[in-house]
Amino acid sequence: MTEDEAVALGLDGAGLPAGIDASRPSIARVYDYILGGKQHFSIDREVSKAIFKVLPESRQLAESGRITLLRMVRWLVRDAGITQILDLGSGLPTEGNVHEIAHEIDPGVRIVYVDNDPMVLAHGRALLDGSKNVTVIEADVREVEKIFADPDLRALIDVDTPFAIITANVLHHLEDGDAYATAAALRAELTPGSYFVSCNFLDDDEQRAKDMERAMIEGGLGTGRFRNWSELQRFFEGLEMVEPGLTYAHDWRPDEETPVDSPVHTLHSGGIGHRPS
């Protein structure tokens, strides 16, 4: 690890926190670099450069995920009246985190972040120190039973009343079997009146999606599936889709902050499913 990397992590030469491996790329740190953050290592930058080589607009694709997620959070809190949110694979803190957006509307909203990346956990806990109604727990998104049994989650989320599960830019980093099984297990936890959010890479039958998937998988990151519309719709099986349904991410209830004529418009999808009361 370089001196600059240590400073970026706030370590000041003290060494890496337990569990952080600077020799292997991390999905969270690669996203951080692509989005212009500072919480990454040389290996993450090398992987990111391979991705940028295939899709120079990769930052806009990553930003699409954040912008769409925050728009959906506003809808969940303001329009659907949701006061409990579970954000899976939340990633490194960035500008406009889920709890910040939700609390602008209703400070009483309770949020649980879930991630298994040691750096995400370290920074998340530091950021949330002293925050009300927000916590972060350690778990793999595929460990659904473990997640819902966690005492910190149970202290904030009443699973017998409506809540929202967010899987934004997470399921496309799982192989098909794990992705569909995880989505099904999460849907099974939904109390009537609850919502399931999912935003993912999209293969809308164009070569860029196939090239980008190959670059992510073979370029060092090892994950990154671009699924077609039918494959993505499977994540919402048994749920009623909130209008306008599963769409291009920027077409999901766009607002004044939503990019127009984005070069990555057809590479990203989003939707919200609802468990009827």
Secondary structure, DSSP 8 states (H G I E B T S, - for coil): --HHHHHHTT-TTS---TT--TTS--HHHHHHHHTT-S---HHHHHHHHHHHHH-TTHHHHHHHHHHHHHHHHHIIIIIS---EEEEET--S--SS-HHHHHHHH-TT-EEEEEE--HHHHHHHHHHHTT-TTEEEEE--TT-HHHHHH-HHHHHH--TTS--EEEEES-GGGS-HHHHHHHHHHHHHT--TT-EEEEEEEB--S-HHHHHHHHHHHHTTS-----B-HHHHHGGGTTSEE-TT-SEEGGGSS--TTS-SS-TTGGGEEEEEEE---
